[in-house]
Structure formats: C-alpha cells, structure tokens
Amino acid sequence: MKLRVYLNFDQQAVTEPVIWKLAQEFDVVTNIRMAEVKDGMGLVGLEIEGSTEVVEASAKWLTEQDGVKLSPIEQDVMEG
C-alpha cells in the first residue's frame, strides 16, 4: 500500500526528526516528494509505502505526534 500525505509542522515540531522516527518505528519506506520550511513552520509531501496494516498504523502514529498535522493528498483517478 502507498499512502500520500501532507505533514504540517508547527514551530516546535519542525526541528524534530519525525520522518526518521517514523521509519525507525515502522517497517515502511518513506519518500519525501516536496518540503518547505519558512518562518518556523514546515510542510512536507510524503509517500509512505508498506503493508496496509503497517502504513495505517504509521499514519495513526503521525497524528499522535505533537505539532504535526496529517492531511491526505487527493490523487487523480488517472494517476492511480
């Protein structure tokens, strides 16, 4: 399963290695598709790939991190 999400980081979370911790905690492959940090805020477009249950658990874990907001990236039907 491949999940594409946006991660929004607040001023405290933007300096934390959240994506590294995610890869250490779960058996997933992460792919940063885009990232921008300015004025102490961050936005990352991230792909998370692995088994369905592990990807779902990793997404839940991300929502539990202080200062991190997860939003799904809508996919074009043609893109698949």
HUZILIN-V664163 format. One record per run of one state. SS is the DSSP state (H for helix, E for strand, - for the rest). FROM is the first residue (numbers start at 0). TO is the last residue. If there is no record, write none. Layout:
BEGIN
SS,FROM,TO + SS,FROM,TO
END
This chain:
BEGIN
-,0,0 + E,1,8 + -,9,11 + H,12,14 + -,15,16 + H,17,24 + -,25,27 + E,28,37 + -,38,39 + E,40,48 + -,49,50 + H,51,62 + -,63,66 + E,67,71 + -,72,79
END
